[in-house]
Amino acid sequence: MSDIQSLINTVNEFRDERNWRQYHNPKDLAISISIEAAELLEDFQWINSEKAINENKKNIREEIADVLIYSLMLVSDLELDVKDIVEEKILKNGKKYPVSNN
């Protein structure tokens, strides 16, 4: 089992123990990803990156974790393979944004 799949299993076990899956439909998971990403942005609002990281690193870590947890739930529920979708997107972006020889 991959590390990613093991992590997905851990996240799913956590939510299933609390009977939360009933609230985690794809639409609401996507909304939650966006909300948590917005909370991450708040840590950087109105200050430069260095200051934001120095002052808010603990919360930044937590907000990134929230984004990842909801993303892993959504991936699981949609039966997507994280490795496959990331590799496909990198290939697509490589075609869209080729390396220039400048």
Secondary structure, DSSP 8 states (H G I E B T S, - for coil): --HHHHHHHHHHHHHHHTT-GGG--HHHHHHHHHHHHHHHHHTTTTS-HHHHHHHHHHHHHHHHHHHHHHHHHHHHHTT--HHHHHHHHHHHHHHHS-----
